[in-house]
Amino acid sequence: MKIEQIYTGCLAQGAYYIESEGEAVVIDPLREVTPYIERAQKSGAKIKYVFETHFHADFVSGHLDLSKKTGAPIVYGPMANPSFDAHIAKDGETFKVGKISFRVLHTPGHTMESACFLLIDENGKEKALFSGDTLFIGDVGRPDLAQKAAHMTQEELAATLYDSLRNKVMTLPDDVVVYPAHGAGSACGKNMSKETSDTLGHQKQTNYALRADMTKEEFVEEVTAGLLPPPAYFPMNVAMNKGGYDSIDEVLERGTHALPPREFEVAANETGALVLDTRDPQVFGQGFVPNSINIGIDGTFAPWVGALIPDVKQELLIVADPGREEEVVTRLARVGYDNCLGFLAGGFEAWKNAGMEVDSIHSIEAAELAEIVKKDPNAMVVDVRRKSEYDAGHVSNAENAPLDFINDSMLQVPKDQAAYVHCAGGYRSMIFTSILRARGYDKVVEVRGGYKAIKDTGAFEIVDSISTTA
């Protein structure tokens, strides 16, 4: 028996490949399915089933393409109602794979169709639980995402999740290994560990939501407290996972169409497409196609695309480092952004060499900001980190304008005066600054190195809001 966790850091997502005696299953696959097919071919195995723990909100699963290319049926737990052919399993139903088997445990609460898959070895021992978004390491799935579909409040869903955990999961042996669908950084929970697996027994000791003496009322209160609004793209990804989508092959063929600079400009002007520049933030700032926005491919790319581009149907034109165009289109497709019209052939250098108009963003070092603030204590410093980060420590008098809520945050930044924008390290501040620049803010200045560099100068008064208000 082989269990392989295929973890994708950008999405903080875990897919799984499990093989026994020449048969395999894939659980919660990503959109691009070739790696799973190649993995099975490497072992001479046949993918027998594609298991889906629920209708995912934060990414588009590869279940449809994988099923079409391998003939493996898609399996959901009870109450799932997809628009395509799938096997809707009964609670407790068992699926044989080589010498091992999987038992379906219906665990509603995160969503009503949520299910866990319990792996039982050839000796009948319960070995591993593929828990989807029902149980994470350090947390449980948020109960607010499926309210509309379930016609239930988040409190009612949380109460349902409490019962699922107590009656279906916590009754399993302590040595069962828990393999969740997500880890730290995912918006599907609020307190996830950086660890991506653990024993159930250890989770019973350390996971706040699995306390043995916890009442249902306490669980509901704690699990629903402090939930931030989910990213806008979540419902659209659910709709794609439930209703179907274009093959990843079609998306890649469409999106990797090379457009020379003049054609790229015409497409940008005539289609209303958003120009998305995925290069390194500091490289972008030195020169870019006017009105483009920067979301660097080497950061938490897909979640920020989902958070900041409200419609997955938005047409996109891509500027990327030469050779990385297919990677960009693939990672966009993971979160449902399938409408790439093509990319700038030759990258930004080709645009510049063609004599096209170029824009840039002024960036300064933290030490230079210190001199500016020393001369003008009222200089506007804009901190675009999340409120929790800001509260843990920020520059005195800095305005908190979280990137997550850009449309509200930008209202805090005046157009007629300089604003010095920083985040934690420089990734988010360039995104924020590029969006404002595209909307006509020409006095925004990006601070390189972010809050860490600012704090390290020792020249700023640092305020800890958590301590101050305690």
C-alpha positions in Angstrom: 0.0 0.0 0.0 1.2 3.5 -0.9 -0.2 6.8 0.4 1.1 9.9 -1.3 0.1 13.4 -0.3 0.4 15.8 -3.2 0.5 19.2 -1.5 0.2 22.5 -3.4 1.5 25.3 -1.3 -0.1 28.1 -3.2 -3.5 26.8 -2.4 -2.5 25.1 0.8 -4.3 22.1 -0.7 -3.6 18.4 -0.3 -4.6 15.8 -2.9 -4.0 12.1 -2.4 -2.8 9.2 -4.4 -3.3 5.8 -2.8 -2.3 2.5 -4.4 -2.7 -1.2 -3.6 -2.0 -4.2 -5.8 -2.1 -2.3 -9.1 -5.2 -0.3 -8.3 -5.3 3.3 -7.2 -7.6 6.1 -6.1 -7.1 9.8 -6.3 -8.8 12.0 -3.7 -9.6 15.7 -4.4 -7.4 16.1 -7.4 -6.2 19.5 -8.7 -7.4 20.8 -12.1 -4.4 19.5 -14.0 -4.7 15.7 -14.0 -1.6 14.6 -16.0 0.6 14.2 -12.9 -1.9 11.6 -11.4 -2.2 9.7 -14.6 1.6 9.6 -15.0 2.0 8.5 -11.3 -0.3 5.6 -11.9 1.5 4.7 -15.2 4.8 4.7 -13.4 3.6 1.9 -11.1 1.7 0.1 -13.8 -1.5 0.8 -11.8 -5.0 1.6 -12.8 -6.9 4.5 -11.3 -10.1 2.8 -10.1 -11.9 5.7 -8.4 -11.9 9.5 -8.1 -13.1 10.4 -4.6 -14.4 13.9 -3.9 -14.9 14.9 -0.3 -17.3 17.7 -1.2 -18.0 20.5 -3.7 -14.8 22.6 -3.2 -15.1 26.3 -3.0 -11.5 27.4 -3.1 -10.3 25.5 -6.2 -11.7 23.8 -9.2 -11.1 20.0 -8.9 -9.8 17.8 -11.7 -12.4 15.2 -11.1 -14.2 15.5 -14.5 -11.0 15.4 -16.6 -9.5 12.6 -14.6 -12.6 10.5 -14.9 -12.9 11.1 -18.6 -9.2 10.2 -19.2 -9.1 7.1 -17.0 -12.7 5.8 -17.0 -12.6 5.9 -13.2 -16.0 6.8 -11.7 -16.4 9.9 -9.5 -17.6 9.1 -6.0 -19.3 11.6 -3.7 -20.8 11.1 -0.3 -24.6 11.3 0.5 -26.6 14.4 -0.5 -24.3 15.4 -3.4 -26.3 16.4 -6.5 -23.8 17.1 -9.3 -24.9 17.8 -12.9 -22.8 15.0 -14.3 -22.6 11.3 -13.9 -21.2 10.3 -10.5 -21.7 7.6 -7.9 -23.4 9.0 -4.8 -22.3 6.7 -2.0 -24.4 5.7 0.9 -23.1 6.4 4.4 -21.0 3.4 5.4 -20.6 2.1 1.8 -17.3 0.4 1.1 -15.0 0.6 -2.0 -12.4 -2.1 -2.6 -9.0 -1.1 -4.0 -6.5 -3.9 -4.3 -6.1 -5.3 -0.8 -7.4 -2.2 1.0 -10.8 -0.7 1.2 -12.4 2.7 1.8 -15.5 3.3 3.9 -17.5 6.4 3.3 -18.4 8.4 6.4 -21.0 11.1 5.8 -19.9 14.1 7.9 -22.1 17.1 7.0 -21.5 20.5 8.6 -18.9 22.2 6.4 -21.2 21.4 3.6 -24.1 19.0 3.7 -22.5 16.6 1.2 -19.2 16.5 3.0 -17.8 13.0 3.5 -14.6 11.5 4.8 -13.0 8.4 3.4 -11.7 5.9 5.9 -8.9 3.7 4.7 -9.0 0.1 6.0 -5.9 -2.1 5.4 -5.9 -5.7 4.3 -6.1 -6.9 7.9 -9.2 -4.9 8.6 -7.4 -2.2 10.6 -8.6 1.4 10.3 -5.4 3.2 9.2 -6.1 6.7 7.8 -8.9 9.2 7.4 -9.0 11.5 4.4 -11.1 14.1 6.1 -11.6 16.8 3.3 -12.7 20.0 4.9 -14.4 18.3 7.8 -11.4 18.1 10.0 -8.1 20.0 9.6 -4.9 19.8 11.7 -5.7 22.3 14.4 -9.1 23.3 13.1 -12.4 22.2 11.5 -14.1 23.4 8.3 -15.8 26.7 8.5 -19.6 26.3 8.6 -20.6 29.5 6.8 -19.9 28.7 3.2 -22.9 26.4 2.4 -25.6 28.4 4.1 -27.5 29.2 0.9 -27.3 25.8 -0.6 -28.3 24.1 2.6 -31.0 26.6 3.6 -29.4 26.7 7.0 -27.7 29.3 9.2 -24.0 29.0 10.0 -24.9 28.1 13.6 -27.1 25.3 12.3 -24.3 24.0 10.1 -21.9 24.3 13.0 -24.2 22.2 15.2 -24.4 19.6 12.4 -20.6 19.6 12.2 -20.3 19.0 15.9 -22.5 15.9 15.6 -20.5 14.6 12.6 -17.2 15.0 14.5 -18.4 13.4 17.7 -20.4 10.6 16.2 -18.3 9.7 13.1 -14.7 10.9 13.5 -13.8 11.0 17.2 -15.1 7.5 17.7 -12.2 6.2 15.5 -9.0 4.7 17.0 -6.5 7.3 18.2 -3.7 6.0 15.9 -5.7 6.7 12.7 -3.8 9.2 10.7 -5.7 12.3 9.6 -5.0 13.6 6.1 -7.0 16.8 5.5 -7.7 18.7 2.2 -6.0 21.9 3.5 -3.3 23.4 5.7 -2.3 26.8 7.0 -3.0 29.6 4.6 -6.3 28.2 3.3 -9.4 30.4 3.6 -11.5 27.2 4.4 -10.6 27.4 8.1 -9.2 30.0 10.5 -6.7 28.2 12.8 -5.0 25.5 10.7 -1.6 24.1 11.5 1.4 24.2 9.2 1.4 20.4 9.6 -0.4 18.5 6.9 -1.2 15.3 8.8 -1.4 14.0 12.3 -2.9 11.2 14.4 -6.4 11.6 15.5 -5.4 11.0 19.1 -3.0 14.0 19.0 -5.7 16.1 17.5 -8.1 15.2 20.3 -5.5 16.6 22.7 -4.6 19.8 20.7 -7.4 20.8 18.4 -9.6 23.3 20.1 -12.7 22.0 18.3 -12.2 18.4 19.5 -12.1 19.0 23.3 -13.7 16.1 25.1 -15.7 18.3 27.5 -16.9 20.8 24.8 -20.6 21.3 24.6 -22.4 21.8 21.3 -23.2 25.4 22.3 -19.5 26.1 23.0 -18.5 24.5 19.7 -20.9 26.6 17.7 -19.8 29.8 19.4 -16.1 29.1 19.0 -16.2 27.7 15.4 -18.3 30.7 14.2 -16.3 33.4 16.0 -14.0 35.6 14.0 -14.9 34.3 10.6 -13.8 36.7 7.9 -15.9 37.0 4.7 -15.0 34.3 2.2 -13.3 35.3 -1.1 -15.8 36.4 -3.7 -14.8 33.6 -6.1 -15.8 30.7 -3.7 -19.4 30.4 -4.9 -18.3 30.4 -8.6 -15.8 27.6 -7.9 -18.6 25.6 -6.2 -20.8 26.1 -9.3 -18.0 24.8 -11.6 -17.3 21.8 -9.4 -20.9 20.9 -9.2 -22.0 21.8 -12.8 -18.9 21.1 -14.9 -16.3 23.1 -16.8 -14.1 23.2 -19.9 -11.4 20.6 -20.1 -8.0 21.8 -18.9 -6.6 21.0 -22.3 -9.0 23.5 -23.9 -8.2 26.1 -21.3 -4.4 25.7 -21.9 -4.7 25.8 -25.7 -6.8 29.0 -25.5 -4.6 30.7 -22.8 -1.2 30.0 -24.3 -1.8 31.9 -27.5 1.2 34.2 -28.1 0.3 37.7 -29.0 3.0 40.1 -30.3 3.0 43.6 -28.7 0.8 45.3 -31.2 -1.8 42.5 -31.2 -1.6 42.4 -27.4 -2.4 46.1 -27.2 -5.3 45.8 -29.6 -6.7 42.9 -27.6 -6.4 44.9 -24.4 -8.2 47.9 -25.9 -10.9 46.1 -27.8 -11.9 43.3 -25.4 -12.1 44.8 -22.0 -9.7 42.1 -20.8 -7.7 42.7 -17.6 -3.9 42.8 -18.2 -2.4 40.6 -15.4 1.3 40.9 -14.9 2.7 37.9 -13.0 6.4 38.9 -12.7 8.3 39.6 -9.5 6.8 42.7 -7.8 10.0 44.7 -7.9 10.7 43.9 -11.5 7.1 44.8 -12.3 7.5 48.2 -10.5 10.4 49.2 -12.7 8.3 49.0 -15.9 5.0 47.5 -17.0 2.2 47.7 -19.5 0.0 50.7 -18.5 -3.1 49.8 -16.5 -1.9 46.3 -15.8 -2.1 44.9 -12.3 0.6 42.8 -10.6 0.0 39.5 -8.8 3.4 37.7 -8.7 3.4 34.0 -9.7 5.9 33.2 -7.0 3.6 34.2 -4.1 0.2 33.0 -3.0 -0.9 33.7 -6.6 -4.2 31.8 -7.1 -5.9 32.8 -3.8 -5.0 36.5 -4.4 -6.4 36.3 -8.0 -9.6 34.8 -6.6 -9.8 37.5 -3.9 -9.2 40.5 -6.1 -10.7 39.6 -9.5 -14.4 39.3 -8.6 -15.6 37.4 -11.7 -14.1 34.1 -12.8 -15.4 34.8 -16.3 -13.3 37.9 -16.5 -11.2 37.8 -19.7 -7.4 38.1 -19.0 -4.3 38.9 -20.9 -1.1 37.6 -19.4 2.3 39.2 -19.0 4.8 36.6 -17.7 8.4 35.7 -17.6 9.2 33.9 -20.9 8.7 30.2 -20.4 6.2 30.5 -17.5 3.1 31.2 -19.5 1.6 27.7 -19.3 2.3 27.7 -15.6 0.4 30.9 -15.2 -2.6 29.7 -17.2 -2.7 26.4 -15.3 -2.6 28.1 -11.9 -5.4 30.5 -13.0 -7.5 27.5 -14.1 -7.0 25.9 -10.7 -9.3 28.6 -9.3 -11.7 28.8 -12.3 -10.2 31.7 -14.3 -10.5 29.9 -17.7 -10.8 32.9 -20.0 -7.2 33.8 -20.8 -7.1 35.3 -24.3 -3.3 34.9 -24.6 0.0 36.2 -23.4 2.5 38.9 -24.4 4.9 37.2 -26.8 8.5 37.8 -25.6 7.3 39.2 -22.3 7.6 42.8 -21.2 11.0 43.2 -22.9 9.4 42.7 -26.2 6.8 45.4 -25.3 9.5 47.8 -24.3 11.6 47.1 -27.4 8.7 47.7 -29.7 8.5 51.3 -28.4 5.2 50.8 -26.6 4.1 53.1 -23.8 5.5 52.0 -20.4 4.4 52.9 -16.9 6.3 52.4 -13.6 5.8 52.6 -9.8 8.0 54.6 -7.5 9.5 52.4 -4.8 11.6 53.5 -1.8 13.6 51.8 0.9 12.4 51.8 4.5 15.3 54.1 5.5 14.1 56.7 3.0 10.6 56.5 4.4 12.0 57.1 7.9 13.6 60.4 6.6 10.3 61.4 5.0 8.3 60.8 8.2 10.9 62.6 10.2 10.5 65.7 8.1 6.7 65.3 7.9 5.2 63.4 10.8 1.8 63.6 9.0 3.0 61.8 5.9 0.5 59.1 5.0 1.7 55.6 5.7 -0.7 52.9 4.4 -0.4 49.3 5.9 -2.2 46.8 3.6 -1.8 43.8 5.8 -4.7 42.0 7.4 -6.2 43.6 10.5 -4.9 40.8 12.7 -1.3 41.5 11.4 -1.8 45.2 11.9 -3.1 44.8 15.4 -0.1 42.6 16.3 2.2 45.6 15.6 2.2 48.6 13.2 3.8 52.0 12.6 2.2 54.7 14.8 -0.4 56.6 12.8 -0.3 54.2 9.9 -3.6 53.7 8.2 -4.8 50.1 7.9 -6.2 49.4 4.5 -6.2 45.6 4.0 -5.6 44.3 0.5 -8.3 41.7 1.0 -10.9 44.5 0.9 -9.3 46.7 -1.8 -12.5 48.4 -2.9 -13.2 49.7 0.6 -9.6 50.2 1.5 -8.7 52.4 -1.5 -11.3 54.9 -0.2 -8.9 55.6 2.7 -6.2 56.7 0.3 -6.4 60.2 -1.1 -5.6 60.8 -4.7 -4.1 64.3 -4.2 -1.3 63.4 -1.8 1.6 60.9 -1.5 0.8 57.7 0.2 3.5 55.3 1.2 2.2 51.7 0.9 3.7 48.7 2.7 2.7 45.1 3.6 4.8 42.5 5.4 7.5 41.9 2.9 6.5 43.6 -0.4 4.3 41.2 -2.3 0.9 42.6 -1.3 2.0 46.2 -1.3 2.9 46.0 -5.0 -0.5 44.4 -5.8 -2.3 47.2 -3.9 -0.2 49.9 -5.5 -0.7 48.5 -9.0 -4.5 48.4 -8.6 -4.6 51.9 -7.4 -2.3 53.0 -10.2 -4.6 51.4 -12.7 -7.5 53.4 -11.2 -5.8 56.8 -11.5 -3.8 57.1 -8.3 -0.5 58.5 -9.5 1.0 59.5 -6.1 1.2 56.1 -4.4 4.7 55.0 -3.5 5.6 51.4 -2.6 7.9 50.7 0.3 10.4 47.9 -0.4 10.8 45.2 2.2 7.6 45.9 4.0 6.9 46.1 7.7 9.9 44.0 8.6 12.3 46.4 6.9 10.5 49.4 8.4 10.7 47.9 11.9 14.3 47.0 11.5 15.3 50.6 10.9 14.5 51.4 14.5 13.3 54.8 13.4 9.6 54.3 13.9 7.3 54.2 16.9 5.7 50.8 16.8 2.2 50.3 18.3 0.9 46.9 19.4 -2.9 47.3 19.3 -3.5 43.9 21.0 -1.5 44.9 24.1 -2.8 48.4 24.0 -6.5 47.3 24.1 -5.9 44.4 26.5 
